[in-house]
Structure formats: C-alpha cells, structure tokens
Amino acid sequence: MKLLSSNKGPVAALMGVLIAISAPVGVAARPQSEVSGAIAGRADELRAFYAARDFKPLWMRPDGTPRPAIGTLLDHLDTAQLDGISGKNLAGLKTKSLRRVLRKAASGDADDVAKAELSVSAHFVRYVRAMRSAPRTDMVVHRASFNPGVPSAANALQDAGKAGSLEDYIQSMGWMHPYYAPLRNALGARTYAEHQRRQIWQNLERIRALPPASSGRYVLVDTASAHLWMFENGKAVDSMRVVVGKPDNQTPMMVSYMGDAILNPYWNIPPDLVQKNIAPNVLDQGIGYLRDRGYEVLSDYSDRPAVLDPRTINWSQVAAGSRFVRVRQKPGGQNFMGKVKYEMPNELGIYLHDTPDRHLLREDMRQLSSGCIRLEDPDRFGEWLLGKRLPKVNRQVEQRVGLPDVPIYITYLTVMPENGRIAFRGDVYGRDSHNRLASAN
C-alpha cells in the first residue's frame, strides 16, 4: 500500500475538502478547480451523504487506488449516448477531468484522494439523474408518483452505498429496471444487425418508464410476450401467462395500481359487444340465447338497476346502434370473468380477470382479448397480492375484497433479456418504428 504524503487520514481529508468546497464565500476560500466545478450545486448534498457515513469513502481506497466500480462507471460515462442522453447533459458527463483527478490521486496524497472521491460521486450523481430524466415512452399514468423519479444526489449515493457489491451495482445499473443493463450492453456491443439495434433502442425507452431495481412490490405485464411478473425488491418472484388485447383491440401501455378483487363478478358487457354480438344472436336464436348464458338486461348503469324483460327490447334497434341497453352476465357458470376480477383505477376500462377459455392460455400468440388481461392462475396472483388465499364465497354472490396499493405497469417489450441472452419478438402491435437510432451512433 502506498504511503500517504500528508498526515491526514482519508476521513479527515474528505471532511476538510467538503467543508472547503461548500463553505460560503467569506468563511473559507472556495477552491477554483475542476473538482469544485464537478460538484457545483451538489456540495451540501454530498456533505450530508458523507456525514451520514462518518465520511467513509465510497469509491476510493486510502492509498489512492480506485475500486473496480470506478472503471465500470467510466465505461458507462464514455458511452452515455446509449442511454438517450444528449445535449448539455451528455456534455456534462465527459470523463477527461475525472480521469485527470484520478491520476493525481494515485500519488496517495490524502487531499487528492478525497477530491477524487468527491469527483467520482459528482459524476455518478449527474449520470444517474440524466438517465432517469432521459426520453422514455409515454404511458397512461393514473398516479404520477408511480413514475420513476429523478433522485436527489443523496438518495442516488445512498442506494449505491447500500449495495452489497458496489461493482455489481454499477455493472447492473441498479438505479434502473433490472431489464435495462442487459439491453444497454447489447446495444453497445454492436454485434446485432442495424434493425435489431433500432429495436433495442426503442425498448430501452420503454424500460426507462419502468421502476428501478430498488422498488418494492409491483406487477409487470408485457403485452408483446403476453406474460405477467410479480416483482419484489428488484427481482421477479413469480410469473404467469396472460391473454392480452388483439392487434385491433390493443392493451395500452399504462401505470396504475391494484384496487379491489371482485369475487364471483358480474360481467358488464361493453356496449359495442352488445351491438355486435349479443343483439344479432338474440335476433337469430331468440330470447333463450340470453337465458342459457346467464345474461340479463338492466335499466341503466346505476348501482341498483332494475332488471328488464328482454322481450320488451327492440333488438333490431340495438343491432343497428340506434338503441343502447345495458347487458350483464350473472356470476358463476359460463361467466366470462371467471371467478375473480382484479380492478385497477383507469379511464380505459382495463382490468385483469380469470377466464373460462383456458385453452387460449396454451397458445403461443396470446394477443386474443378485447383489451383486458386474462390470467393463467388468478388464485396464485391474488394470494401474492394479499399475502393469503382469497376468501371463499357463495358462487352466486358478488363480493368485493380490498387489495394493497401494489403498482401495476403494463408495457410492450419486443426485446427482453431471457435466460442469459437477448430475445427478439415480433412487433405484433406495430409499435416499433424503423427509422430512429441517431442518438446511439
């Protein structure tokens, strides 16, 4: 180990440099150096972070040698354009001055080591904040707080400091969603065809709208693969197949949260399906069509509607679209919702539910619904949400069960990391464009 060229230890040196840089004018001279420039506007936050850890360095060893994570961070900074970062944000991530400070710290001088430590932290914070504010795909958001936010300097550093391995944290870009780093690495490797690189680029934009690895429990639905994952603390703890919207009834990309579980739900049939499906079948097969399938006609959309005699309805007018009636299917039996529906607040009428059409879940291409999400195992999903089994109720009675506010993210990933490789999927919804990659060149 190199000997320090001053009598200061790393803690005292780091404390001294921070105090000098953050001191008000007139109290102490502010160093006019590339170090003070690197942390401009962040000195107080950096001091708060280091004070909380008793000024113990995060990045540098006392002898002036950098920890391995710094090399990985420098690689990320040098290729930050792959993250959609551009303009002033990209210019602020240049590593020339940082590398110069690191070389100077190699002497082992405690002050130089402290300055290198702070400069690395400042560049790391700037990078994390730039990534978290880089362009990302728009999603319909019910609650803005579920959007990945831009962390403060202290929070960004605290998350890094809590990582079991700082090198693994930087390598995996632990401040982003777990799917992000594998795709980003694939884009940087340049081993894929140009059209594949464009596809990766667009999917990185979608992943930037997903929660970081530090998030707690949430649900992720990918409509391109028709899969659902249950995440806890950055890891998928369970998954299942789902059926999602057809290409002409696409399930939207959106963010909401789990509201209530409706056991033995009624199915309120959408008005367009009443016109296109129900009315023509009544005209063709008679009123018995409704009775055999458990359908009933209601007076209105209130909570306590009157049940109407279907013989009083002019079904020709309903089929023509000149009259609208509310039709719902009673619980049990052939009910299209199956035994449970999981609601989530949104204005698009999208929810998750059981299904009697179990054979659809065995299909490879499962974009087969009218937009809602049908679950392979609704009981297992409910048990994960509640932490216990769903209650059993009378099969003919609808019952509402409150759920925890678990966020749900519905996205569309035509490229994903899968079993150590990058999996490319067909663009079944036609959402991938084919003319953008300029920022990644």
Residue, then its C-alpha position, 0 to 999 in steps of 0.5 A: m500500500k502506498l504511503l500517504s504524503s500528508n498526515k491526514g487520514p482519508v476521513a479527515a481529508l474528505m471532511g476538510v475538502l467538503i467543508a472547503i468546497s461548500a463553505p460560503v464565500g467569506v468563511a473559507a476560500r472556495p477552491q477554483s478547480e475542476v473538482s469544485g466545478a464537478i460538484a457545483g450545486r451538489a456540495d451540501e448534498l454530498r456533505a450530508f451523504y458523507a456525514a451520514r457515513d462518518f465520511k467513509p469513502l465510497w469509491m476510493r481506497p486510502d492509498g489512492t487506488p480506485r475500486p473496480a466500480i470506478g472503471t465500470l462507471l467510466d465505461h458507462l460515462d464514455t458511452a452515455q449516448l446509449d442511454g438517450i442522453s444528449g445535449k448539455n447533459l451528455a456534455g456534462l458527463k465527459t470523463k477527461s477531468l475525472r480521469r485527470v483527478l484520478r491520476k493525481a490521486a494515485s500519488g496517495d496524497a490524502d487531499d487528492v484522494a478525497k477530491a477524487e472521491l468527491s469527483v467520482s460521486a459528482h459524476f455518478v450523481r449527474y449520470v444517474r439523474a440524466m438517465r432517469s430524466a432521459p426520453r422514455t415512452d409515454m404511458v397512461v399514468h393514473r398516479a404520477s408518483f408511480n413514475p420513476g423519479v429523478p433522485s436527489a444526489a443523496n438518495a442516488l449515493q445512498d442506494a449505491g452505498k447500500a449495495g452489497s457489491l458496489e461493482d455489481y451495482i454499477q455493472s447492473m445499473g441498479w438505479m434502473h429496471p433490472y431489464y435495462a443493463p442487459l439491453r444497454n450492453a447489447l446495444g453497445a456491443r454492436t454485434y446485432a444487425e442495424h434493425q435489431r439495434r433500432q429495436i433495442w433502442q426503442n425498448l430501452e425507452r420503454i424500460r426507462a418508464l419502468p421502476p428501478a431495481s430498488s422498488g418494492r412490490y409491483v406487477l409487470v405485464d408485457t403485452a408483446s410476450a403476453h406474460l405477467w411478473m410479480f416483482e419484489n425488491g428488484k427481482a421477479v418472484d413469480s410469473m404467469r401467462v396472460v391473454v392480452g388485447k388483439p392487434d385491433n383491440q390493443t392493451p395500452m401501455m399504462v401505470s396504475y395500481m391494484g384496487d379491489a378483487i371482485l369475487n364471483p363478478y358480474w360481467n358488464i358487457p361493453p356496449d359495442l359487444v352488445q351491438k355486435n354480438i349479443a343483439p344479432n344472436v338474440l335476433d337469430q336464436g331468440i330470447g333463450y340465447l340470453r337465458d342459457r348464458g346467464y345474461e340479463v338486461l338492466s335499466d341503466y348503469s346505476d348501482r341498483p338497476a332494475v332488471l328488464d324483460p328482454r322481450t320488451i327490447n327492440w333488438s333490431q334497434v340495438a343491432a343497428g346502434s340506434r338503441f343502447v341497453r345495458v347487458r350483464q352476465k350473472p356470476g358463476g357458470q359460463n361467466f366470462m370473468g371467471k371467478v375473480k376480477y382484479e380492478m385497477p383505477n383507469e379511464l380505459g376500462i382495463y382490468l385483469h380477470d380469470t377466464p373460462d377459455r383456458h385453452l387460449l392460455r396454451e397458445d403461443m400468440r396470446q394477443l386474443s382479448s378485447g383489451c383486458i388481461r386474462l390470467e393463467d392462475p388468478d388464485r396464485f396472483g391474488e394470494w401474492l397480492l394479499g399475502k393469503r388465499l382469497p376468501k371463499v364465497n357463495r358462487q352466486v354472490e358478488q363480493r368485493v375484497g380490498l387489495p394493497d396499493v401494489p403498482i401495476y405497469i403494463t408495457y410492450l417489450t419486443v426485446m427482453p433479456e431471457n435466460g442469459r441472452i437477448a430475445f427478439r419478438g415480433d412487433v405484433y402491435g406495430r409499435d416499433s418504428h424503423n427509422r430512429l437510432a441517431s442518438a446511439n451512433 
